[in-house]
Amino acid sequence: MAAHRKYPEELRERATRMALDARKDPATRTGAFKRIGEQLGVHPEALRTWMSRAEVDQRQVNWHFTTSDARIKLRHLYPEH
């Protein structure tokens, strides 16, 4: 059973795109999470988490995290975890 999400998926995607774009430009990078969060009614830490996940999924960072696709596959293979 899927967990209840506080924010709709469309809002998460839009906020993530806006944050990724803002972080590319040094002029808009500072305070991007707070500013975008206030504009869209999203908590800045939620936005930071979504953006981190998006960076891992897009392989923009070289961290040792599992991508969302891989995590979904693992859930199907091992549903008890």
C-alpha positions in Angstrom: 0.0 0.0 0.0 1.4 3.4 -1.0 2.0 6.0 1.7 -0.2 9.1 1.8 1.7 12.1 0.4 1.2 15.6 1.7 1.9 17.2 -1.7 0.5 16.2 -5.1 3.0 14.7 -7.5 2.6 17.6 -10.0 3.5 20.1 -7.3 6.6 18.1 -6.3 7.7 17.9 -10.0 7.2 21.6 -10.6 8.9 22.6 -7.4 11.8 20.3 -8.1 12.3 21.7 -11.6 12.2 25.3 -10.3 14.8 24.5 -7.6 17.1 22.7 -10.1 16.9 25.7 -12.4 17.4 28.2 -9.6 20.4 26.4 -8.3 22.1 26.4 -11.7 22.3 30.3 -11.7 24.6 31.8 -9.0 22.4 34.9 -8.9 19.3 32.8 -7.8 21.1 30.0 -6.0 21.1 31.5 -2.5 17.8 31.0 -0.7 16.3 29.1 -3.5 14.6 26.5 -1.3 13.0 29.0 1.0 12.0 31.4 -1.9 10.4 28.7 -4.1 8.9 26.9 -1.0 7.1 30.2 -0.1 5.9 30.7 -3.6 4.4 27.2 -3.9 3.4 26.6 -0.3 6.0 23.8 0.2 8.2 23.4 3.2 11.8 24.2 2.2 13.2 21.0 3.7 10.7 19.0 1.7 11.9 20.8 -1.4 15.5 20.1 -0.5 14.8 16.4 -0.1 13.0 16.2 -3.5 15.8 18.0 -5.2 18.4 15.8 -3.7 16.5 12.7 -4.9 16.1 14.3 -8.4 19.9 14.9 -8.6 20.6 11.3 -7.7 18.0 10.0 -10.2 19.5 12.2 -12.9 23.0 11.1 -11.9 24.1 14.7 -11.4 25.8 13.7 -8.2 28.1 10.8 -7.5 26.6 9.6 -4.2 26.1 6.1 -3.1 22.3 6.3 -3.1 19.8 4.1 -4.8 17.9 5.7 -7.6 14.1 5.8 -7.4 13.7 3.3 -10.2 16.1 0.8 -8.5 14.3 1.3 -5.1 10.9 0.5 -6.7 12.4 -2.7 -8.3 13.8 -3.7 -4.9 10.4 -3.2 -3.2 8.8 -5.5 -5.7 11.6 -8.1 -5.2 11.6 -7.8 -1.4 8.1 -6.6 -0.3 8.6 -7.5 3.4 11.3 -4.8 3.8 
